[in-house]
Amino acid sequence: MVEEKLKQLGITLPEAPQPIASYVPAKVIGNMVYISGQGPIINGIQMYTGKVGKECTKEEGYQAARLCGLNLIAQLKKVIGDLDRVKEIVHLKGFIASTTDFFEQPTVINGASDLMIEIFGEAGKHTRCALGTNVLPTDIPVEIELVVEIKG
């Protein structure tokens, strides 16, 4: 069902990125999946660089967040196998490297939130946090974490 939805939307999931430090990309504990922060990296290539409000526009930040969302779903699929096991997307936490005069972090993180709802429908609606920061690893503009509840 979810795979069919991806096809209908014309979405092909990227390869799940490898960690760049000492952590695991995702961990299943009981019926919960915790997915480490993902950046806008597709098949090993960093697609966006810099701060939103300077090197990246708000719209580019939105697209970067959407790519982070695709990587989150790729990590989820890698760890649970079948995306139809998703009961609901519980919580999304986004970090936006932005200039001190940029205040639209929630709009940027909508790139990932909108994607979750497009793909998972009602089960894709989640709680959320959108935080501005001065810098992120490898100078990416957006990094996003995800918590998902899965079916037994």
KEMISE-143520 format. One record per residue: residue in one letter; x, y, z of N, C-alpha, C in turn. Coordinates in nm, 2 decimals. Layout:
! residues N
+------+--------+--------+--------+--------+--------+--------+--------+--------+--------+
: guse :    npx :    npy :    npz :   capx :   capy :   capz :    cpx :    cpy :    cpz :
+------+--------+--------+--------+--------+--------+--------+--------+--------+--------+
:    a :      X :      Y :      Z :      X :      Y :      Z :      X :      Y :      Z :
...
+------+--------+--------+--------+--------+--------+--------+--------+--------+--------+
! end
This chain:
! residues 152
+------+--------+--------+--------+--------+--------+--------+--------+--------+--------+
: guse :    npx :    npy :    npz :   capx :   capy :   capz :    cpx :    cpy :    cpz :
+------+--------+--------+--------+--------+--------+--------+--------+--------+--------+
:    m :   0.08 :  -0.12 :   0.00 :   0.00 :   0.00 :   0.00 :   0.09 :   0.13 :   0.00 :
:    v :   0.18 :   0.14 :   0.09 :   0.27 :   0.25 :   0.10 :   0.36 :   0.25 :  -0.03 :
:    e :   0.41 :   0.14 :  -0.07 :   0.49 :   0.13 :  -0.19 :   0.41 :   0.18 :  -0.31 :
:    e :   0.29 :   0.14 :  -0.32 :   0.20 :   0.18 :  -0.43 :   0.18 :   0.34 :  -0.42 :
:    k :   0.17 :   0.39 :  -0.30 :   0.15 :   0.54 :  -0.29 :   0.28 :   0.61 :  -0.34 :
:    l :   0.40 :   0.55 :  -0.30 :   0.52 :   0.61 :  -0.35 :   0.52 :   0.61 :  -0.51 :
:    k :   0.48 :   0.50 :  -0.57 :   0.48 :   0.49 :  -0.71 :   0.38 :   0.60 :  -0.77 :
:    q :   0.26 :   0.61 :  -0.71 :   0.16 :   0.71 :  -0.75 :   0.22 :   0.85 :  -0.75 :
:    l :   0.30 :   0.88 :  -0.64 :   0.36 :   1.01 :  -0.63 :   0.48 :   1.03 :  -0.71 :
:    g :   0.53 :   0.92 :  -0.78 :   0.65 :   0.93 :  -0.86 :   0.78 :   0.95 :  -0.77 :
:    i :   0.77 :   0.89 :  -0.65 :   0.88 :   0.90 :  -0.56 :   0.96 :   0.77 :  -0.56 :
:    t :   1.09 :   0.78 :  -0.58 :   1.18 :   0.67 :  -0.56 :   1.27 :   0.70 :  -0.44 :
:    l :   1.27 :   0.61 :  -0.35 :   1.35 :   0.63 :  -0.23 :   1.50 :   0.62 :  -0.26 :
:    p :   1.58 :   0.71 :  -0.21 :   1.73 :   0.69 :  -0.23 :   1.78 :   0.58 :  -0.14 :
:    e :   1.91 :   0.55 :  -0.17 :   1.98 :   0.45 :  -0.08 :   1.99 :   0.51 :   0.06 :
:    a :   1.97 :   0.44 :   0.16 :   1.98 :   0.49 :   0.30 :   2.12 :   0.53 :   0.33 :
:    p :   2.15 :   0.65 :   0.36 :   2.29 :   0.70 :   0.39 :   2.36 :   0.62 :   0.50 :
:    q :   2.49 :   0.61 :   0.49 :   2.57 :   0.55 :   0.59 :   2.60 :   0.66 :   0.70 :
:    p :   2.61 :   0.62 :   0.82 :   2.65 :   0.72 :   0.93 :   2.78 :   0.78 :   0.90 :
:    i :   2.80 :   0.91 :   0.94 :   2.93 :   0.98 :   0.92 :   3.01 :   0.98 :   1.05 :
:    a :   2.95 :   0.92 :   1.16 :   3.02 :   0.92 :   1.29 :   2.99 :   0.79 :   1.36 :
:    s :   3.01 :   0.79 :   1.49 :   2.98 :   0.67 :   1.57 :   2.84 :   0.67 :   1.62 :
:    y :   2.75 :   0.62 :   1.54 :   2.61 :   0.60 :   1.58 :   2.55 :   0.51 :   1.48 :
:    v :   2.43 :   0.46 :   1.51 :   2.35 :   0.37 :   1.42 :   2.25 :   0.46 :   1.35 :
:    p :   2.21 :   0.43 :   1.23 :   2.11 :   0.52 :   1.16 :   1.97 :   0.50 :   1.21 :
:    a :   1.94 :   0.39 :   1.27 :   1.80 :   0.37 :   1.32 :   1.81 :   0.25 :   1.42 :
:    k :   1.72 :   0.26 :   1.52 :   1.71 :   0.16 :   1.62 :   1.56 :   0.13 :   1.65 :
:    v :   1.53 :   0.00 :   1.66 :   1.40 :  -0.04 :   1.69 :   1.40 :  -0.08 :   1.84 :
:    i :   1.31 :  -0.02 :   1.91 :   1.29 :  -0.06 :   2.05 :   1.14 :  -0.09 :   2.07 :
:    g :   1.10 :  -0.22 :   2.09 :   0.96 :  -0.25 :   2.10 :   0.89 :  -0.22 :   1.97 :
:    n :   0.79 :  -0.14 :   1.98 :   0.72 :  -0.10 :   1.85 :   0.75 :   0.04 :   1.81 :
:    m :   0.86 :   0.09 :   1.86 :   0.91 :   0.23 :   1.82 :   1.04 :   0.22 :   1.74 :
:    v :   1.05 :   0.31 :   1.64 :   1.17 :   0.32 :   1.56 :   1.22 :   0.46 :   1.58 :
:    y :   1.35 :   0.47 :   1.62 :   1.41 :   0.60 :   1.64 :   1.52 :   0.62 :   1.52 :
:    i :   1.50 :   0.72 :   1.44 :   1.59 :   0.74 :   1.33 :   1.68 :   0.86 :   1.35 :
:    s :   1.81 :   0.83 :   1.34 :   1.91 :   0.94 :   1.36 :   1.89 :   1.05 :   1.26 :
:    g :   1.94 :   1.17 :   1.29 :   1.93 :   1.28 :   1.20 :   1.98 :   1.25 :   1.06 :
:    q :   1.91 :   1.29 :   0.96 :   1.94 :   1.28 :   0.82 :   1.95 :   1.41 :   0.76 :
:    g :   2.05 :   1.42 :   0.67 :   2.07 :   1.55 :   0.59 :   2.02 :   1.54 :   0.45 :
:    p :   2.03 :   1.64 :   0.37 :   1.99 :   1.64 :   0.23 :   2.10 :   1.58 :   0.14 :
:    i :   2.12 :   1.46 :   0.16 :   2.23 :   1.38 :   0.09 :   2.16 :   1.27 :   0.01 :
:    i :   2.17 :   1.27 :  -0.12 :   2.11 :   1.17 :  -0.20 :   2.22 :   1.08 :  -0.27 :
:    n :   2.22 :   0.96 :  -0.24 :   2.31 :   0.86 :  -0.29 :   2.46 :   0.91 :  -0.28 :
:    g :   2.49 :   0.96 :  -0.16 :   2.62 :   1.00 :  -0.12 :   2.66 :   1.14 :  -0.16 :
:    i :   2.57 :   1.21 :  -0.23 :   2.60 :   1.35 :  -0.28 :   2.52 :   1.45 :  -0.19 :
:    q :   2.60 :   1.55 :  -0.13 :   2.53 :   1.65 :  -0.05 :   2.47 :   1.75 :  -0.15 :
:    m :   2.34 :   1.76 :  -0.14 :   2.26 :   1.84 :  -0.24 :   2.25 :   1.99 :  -0.21 :
:    y :   2.26 :   2.02 :  -0.08 :   2.25 :   2.17 :  -0.04 :   2.36 :   2.19 :   0.06 :
:    t :   2.41 :   2.32 :   0.06 :   2.52 :   2.36 :   0.15 :   2.49 :   2.50 :   0.20 :
:    g :   2.52 :   2.53 :   0.32 :   2.51 :   2.66 :   0.37 :   2.39 :   2.69 :   0.46 :
:    k :   2.38 :   2.82 :   0.50 :   2.27 :   2.86 :   0.59 :   2.15 :   2.90 :   0.51 :
:    v :   2.03 :   2.87 :   0.56 :   1.91 :   2.92 :   0.51 :   1.90 :   3.07 :   0.54 :
:    g :   1.87 :   3.15 :   0.45 :   1.88 :   3.30 :   0.47 :   2.00 :   3.36 :   0.41 :
:    k :   2.10 :   3.28 :   0.37 :   2.22 :   3.33 :   0.31 :   2.25 :   3.25 :   0.18 :
:    e :   2.31 :   3.13 :   0.19 :   2.34 :   3.05 :   0.07 :   2.22 :   2.98 :   0.02 :
:    c :   2.12 :   2.95 :   0.11 :   2.00 :   2.88 :   0.07 :   1.88 :   2.97 :   0.09 :
:    t :   1.79 :   2.97 :  -0.01 :   1.66 :   3.04 :   0.01 :   1.57 :   2.95 :   0.10 :
:    k :   1.46 :   3.01 :   0.14 :   1.36 :   2.94 :   0.22 :   1.31 :   2.82 :   0.14 :
:    e :   1.29 :   2.84 :   0.01 :   1.24 :   2.74 :  -0.08 :   1.34 :   2.62 :  -0.10 :
:    e :   1.47 :   2.66 :  -0.11 :   1.57 :   2.56 :  -0.11 :   1.58 :   2.48 :   0.02 :
:    g :   1.56 :   2.55 :   0.13 :   1.55 :   2.49 :   0.26 :   1.44 :   2.39 :   0.27 :
:    y :   1.32 :   2.42 :   0.21 :   1.21 :   2.33 :   0.21 :   1.24 :   2.21 :   0.13 :
:    q :   1.31 :   2.22 :   0.02 :   1.35 :   2.11 :  -0.07 :   1.45 :   2.02 :   0.00 :
:    a :   1.55 :   2.09 :   0.08 :   1.65 :   2.02 :   0.15 :   1.58 :   1.93 :   0.26 :
:    a :   1.48 :   1.99 :   0.33 :   1.40 :   1.92 :   0.43 :   1.33 :   1.80 :   0.37 :
:    r :   1.28 :   1.82 :   0.25 :   1.21 :   1.71 :   0.18 :   1.31 :   1.59 :   0.15 :
:    l :   1.43 :   1.63 :   0.11 :   1.53 :   1.52 :   0.09 :   1.57 :   1.45 :   0.22 :
:    c :   1.57 :   1.53 :   0.33 :   1.60 :   1.47 :   0.46 :   1.48 :   1.37 :   0.49 :
:    g :   1.36 :   1.41 :   0.46 :   1.25 :   1.32 :   0.48 :   1.26 :   1.19 :   0.40 :
:    l :   1.30 :   1.20 :   0.27 :   1.32 :   1.08 :   0.19 :   1.43 :   0.99 :   0.25 :
:    n :   1.53 :   1.05 :   0.30 :   1.64 :   0.97 :   0.37 :   1.58 :   0.90 :   0.50 :
:    l :   1.50 :   0.97 :   0.57 :   1.44 :   0.92 :   0.69 :   1.35 :   0.79 :   0.65 :
:    i :   1.28 :   0.81 :   0.55 :   1.19 :   0.69 :   0.51 :   1.28 :   0.58 :   0.45 :
:    a :   1.39 :   0.61 :   0.38 :   1.48 :   0.51 :   0.34 :   1.54 :   0.43 :   0.45 :
:    q :   1.58 :   0.50 :   0.56 :   1.63 :   0.44 :   0.68 :   1.53 :   0.35 :   0.75 :
:    l :   1.41 :   0.41 :   0.75 :   1.29 :   0.33 :   0.81 :   1.27 :   0.20 :   0.74 :
:    k :   1.27 :   0.21 :   0.60 :   1.25 :   0.09 :   0.52 :   1.36 :  -0.01 :   0.54 :
:    k :   1.48 :   0.04 :   0.55 :   1.60 :  -0.05 :   0.57 :   1.59 :  -0.13 :   0.70 :
:    v :   1.54 :  -0.06 :   0.81 :   1.54 :  -0.13 :   0.94 :   1.41 :  -0.21 :   0.96 :
:    i :   1.29 :  -0.18 :   0.90 :   1.17 :  -0.26 :   0.92 :   1.13 :  -0.34 :   0.80 :
:    g :   1.19 :  -0.32 :   0.69 :   1.16 :  -0.39 :   0.57 :   1.04 :  -0.35 :   0.49 :
:    d :   0.92 :  -0.35 :   0.55 :   0.80 :  -0.32 :   0.49 :   0.74 :  -0.19 :   0.54 :
:    l :   0.72 :  -0.09 :   0.46 :   0.67 :   0.04 :   0.51 :   0.52 :   0.03 :   0.55 :
:    d :   0.45 :  -0.08 :   0.51 :   0.32 :  -0.10 :   0.55 :   0.31 :  -0.13 :   0.70 :
:    r :   0.42 :  -0.16 :   0.76 :   0.43 :  -0.18 :   0.91 :   0.42 :  -0.05 :   0.99 :
:    v :   0.42 :   0.06 :   0.92 :   0.41 :   0.19 :   0.99 :   0.27 :   0.21 :   1.04 :
:    k :   0.26 :   0.23 :   1.17 :   0.13 :   0.26 :   1.24 :   0.11 :   0.41 :   1.23 :
:    e :   0.22 :   0.48 :   1.27 :   0.21 :   0.63 :   1.26 :   0.34 :   0.69 :   1.28 :
:    i :   0.36 :   0.81 :   1.21 :   0.47 :   0.89 :   1.23 :   0.44 :   0.97 :   1.36 :
:    v :   0.53 :   0.95 :   1.46 :   0.50 :   1.01 :   1.59 :   0.56 :   1.15 :   1.61 :
:    h :   0.69 :   1.17 :   1.59 :   0.76 :   1.29 :   1.61 :   0.87 :   1.32 :   1.51 :
:    l :   0.87 :   1.44 :   1.47 :   0.98 :   1.49 :   1.37 :   1.05 :   1.60 :   1.44 :
:    k :   1.18 :   1.60 :   1.44 :   1.26 :   1.71 :   1.50 :   1.35 :   1.76 :   1.39 :
:    g :   1.34 :   1.89 :   1.36 :   1.42 :   1.95 :   1.25 :   1.51 :   2.06 :   1.30 :
:    f :   1.63 :   2.06 :   1.25 :   1.73 :   2.16 :   1.28 :   1.77 :   2.23 :   1.15 :
:    i :   1.76 :   2.36 :   1.16 :   1.79 :   2.44 :   1.04 :   1.91 :   2.54 :   1.07 :
:    a :   2.02 :   2.52 :   0.99 :   2.13 :   2.62 :   1.00 :   2.08 :   2.74 :   0.93 :
:    s :   2.06 :   2.85 :   1.00 :   2.01 :   2.97 :   0.94 :   2.07 :   3.10 :   1.00 :
:    t :   2.06 :   3.20 :   0.92 :   2.11 :   3.33 :   0.96 :   2.03 :   3.38 :   1.08 :
:    t :   2.09 :   3.48 :   1.16 :   2.02 :   3.53 :   1.28 :   1.90 :   3.61 :   1.25 :
:    d :   1.88 :   3.65 :   1.12 :   1.76 :   3.72 :   1.09 :   1.65 :   3.64 :   1.01 :
:    f :   1.67 :   3.51 :   1.01 :   1.58 :   3.42 :   0.94 :   1.49 :   3.36 :   1.05 :
:    f :   1.36 :   3.37 :   1.04 :   1.27 :   3.32 :   1.14 :   1.16 :   3.23 :   1.09 :
:    e :   1.18 :   3.17 :   0.97 :   1.08 :   3.08 :   0.92 :   1.12 :   2.94 :   0.92 :
:    q :   1.18 :   2.89 :   1.03 :   1.23 :   2.76 :   1.04 :   1.11 :   2.66 :   1.03 :
:    p :   0.99 :   2.69 :   1.08 :   0.88 :   2.59 :   1.07 :   0.84 :   2.57 :   0.92 :
:    t :   0.85 :   2.68 :   0.84 :   0.81 :   2.67 :   0.70 :   0.91 :   2.57 :   0.62 :
:    v :   1.04 :   2.58 :   0.66 :   1.14 :   2.50 :   0.60 :   1.11 :   2.35 :   0.64 :
:    i :   1.09 :   2.32 :   0.76 :   1.07 :   2.18 :   0.81 :   0.94 :   2.13 :   0.75 :
:    n :   0.85 :   2.21 :   0.70 :   0.73 :   2.16 :   0.63 :   0.77 :   2.07 :   0.51 :
:    g :   0.89 :   2.09 :   0.46 :   0.93 :   2.01 :   0.35 :   0.93 :   1.86 :   0.38 :
:    a :   0.97 :   1.83 :   0.51 :   0.96 :   1.69 :   0.55 :   0.82 :   1.65 :   0.60 :
:    s :   0.76 :   1.74 :   0.68 :   0.63 :   1.72 :   0.73 :   0.53 :   1.69 :   0.62 :
:    d :   0.53 :   1.77 :   0.52 :   0.43 :   1.76 :   0.41 :   0.46 :   1.62 :   0.34 :
:    l :   0.58 :   1.58 :   0.33 :   0.62 :   1.45 :   0.27 :   0.56 :   1.34 :   0.35 :
:    m :   0.57 :   1.34 :   0.48 :   0.52 :   1.23 :   0.56 :   0.37 :   1.22 :   0.54 :
:    i :   0.30 :   1.33 :   0.53 :   0.15 :   1.33 :   0.52 :   0.12 :   1.28 :   0.38 :
:    e :   0.19 :   1.33 :   0.28 :   0.17 :   1.28 :   0.14 :   0.17 :   1.13 :   0.13 :
:    i :   0.28 :   1.07 :   0.19 :   0.30 :   0.93 :   0.18 :   0.22 :   0.84 :   0.28 :
:    f :   0.20 :   0.89 :   0.40 :   0.14 :   0.80 :   0.50 :   0.00 :   0.85 :   0.54 :
:    g :  -0.05 :   0.96 :   0.47 :  -0.18 :   1.01 :   0.50 :  -0.20 :   1.05 :   0.64 :
:    e :  -0.32 :   1.01 :   0.70 :  -0.35 :   1.05 :   0.84 :  -0.24 :   1.00 :   0.94 :
:    a :  -0.19 :   0.88 :   0.91 :  -0.08 :   0.83 :   1.00 :   0.05 :   0.91 :   0.99 :
:    g :   0.06 :   0.99 :   0.89 :   0.18 :   1.07 :   0.87 :   0.18 :   1.20 :   0.95 :
:    k :   0.06 :   1.24 :   1.01 :   0.06 :   1.36 :   1.09 :   0.13 :   1.33 :   1.22 :
:    h :   0.21 :   1.43 :   1.27 :   0.30 :   1.41 :   1.38 :   0.32 :   1.53 :   1.46 :
:    t :   0.38 :   1.51 :   1.58 :   0.42 :   1.62 :   1.66 :   0.56 :   1.67 :   1.60 :
:    r :   0.60 :   1.79 :   1.64 :   0.72 :   1.84 :   1.57 :   0.79 :   1.95 :   1.64 :
:    c :   0.91 :   1.96 :   1.61 :   1.00 :   2.07 :   1.66 :   1.08 :   2.12 :   1.55 :
:    a :   1.09 :   2.25 :   1.53 :   1.18 :   2.31 :   1.42 :   1.27 :   2.41 :   1.49 :
:    l :   1.40 :   2.38 :   1.50 :   1.49 :   2.46 :   1.57 :   1.60 :   2.53 :   1.48 :
:    g :   1.62 :   2.65 :   1.50 :   1.73 :   2.72 :   1.42 :   1.86 :   2.70 :   1.50 :
:    t :   1.97 :   2.69 :   1.42 :   2.10 :   2.67 :   1.48 :   2.20 :   2.74 :   1.39 :
:    n :   2.32 :   2.77 :   1.45 :   2.42 :   2.84 :   1.37 :   2.50 :   2.75 :   1.27 :
:    v :   2.51 :   2.62 :   1.29 :   2.58 :   2.54 :   1.20 :   2.54 :   2.39 :   1.22 :
:    l :   2.55 :   2.32 :   1.11 :   2.52 :   2.17 :   1.11 :   2.64 :   2.10 :   1.05 :
:    p :   2.65 :   1.97 :   1.07 :   2.76 :   1.89 :   1.02 :   2.78 :   1.91 :   0.87 :
:    t :   2.90 :   1.91 :   0.82 :   2.93 :   1.92 :   0.68 :   2.87 :   2.04 :   0.61 :
:    d :   2.83 :   2.14 :   0.69 :   2.76 :   2.27 :   0.64 :   2.63 :   2.24 :   0.57 :
:    i :   2.56 :   2.14 :   0.61 :   2.42 :   2.11 :   0.55 :   2.33 :   2.22 :   0.61 :
:    p :   2.22 :   2.26 :   0.54 :   2.13 :   2.36 :   0.59 :   2.02 :   2.30 :   0.68 :
:    v :   2.00 :   2.17 :   0.67 :   1.89 :   2.10 :   0.74 :   1.93 :   1.96 :   0.78 :
:    e :   1.89 :   1.92 :   0.91 :   1.90 :   1.79 :   0.95 :   1.77 :   1.75 :   1.03 :
:    i :   1.72 :   1.63 :   1.01 :   1.59 :   1.59 :   1.07 :   1.60 :   1.45 :   1.13 :
:    e :   1.54 :   1.44 :   1.25 :   1.53 :   1.31 :   1.32 :   1.38 :   1.27 :   1.31 :
:    l :   1.36 :   1.14 :   1.33 :   1.22 :   1.09 :   1.32 :   1.19 :   0.98 :   1.43 :
:    v :   1.07 :   0.98 :   1.48 :   1.03 :   0.87 :   1.57 :   0.90 :   0.81 :   1.51 :
:    v :   0.90 :   0.68 :   1.49 :   0.78 :   0.61 :   1.42 :   0.73 :   0.50 :   1.51 :
:    e :   0.60 :   0.48 :   1.52 :   0.54 :   0.36 :   1.58 :   0.51 :   0.26 :   1.47 :
:    i :   0.55 :   0.14 :   1.49 :   0.52 :   0.03 :   1.39 :   0.43 :  -0.07 :   1.45 :
:    k :   0.36 :  -0.14 :   1.36 :   0.27 :  -0.25 :   1.39 :   0.36 :  -0.37 :   1.43 :
:    g :   0.31 :  -0.45 :   1.52 :   0.38 :  -0.57 :   1.57 :   0.42 :  -0.66 :   1.46 :
+------+--------+--------+--------+--------+--------+--------+--------+--------+--------+
! end
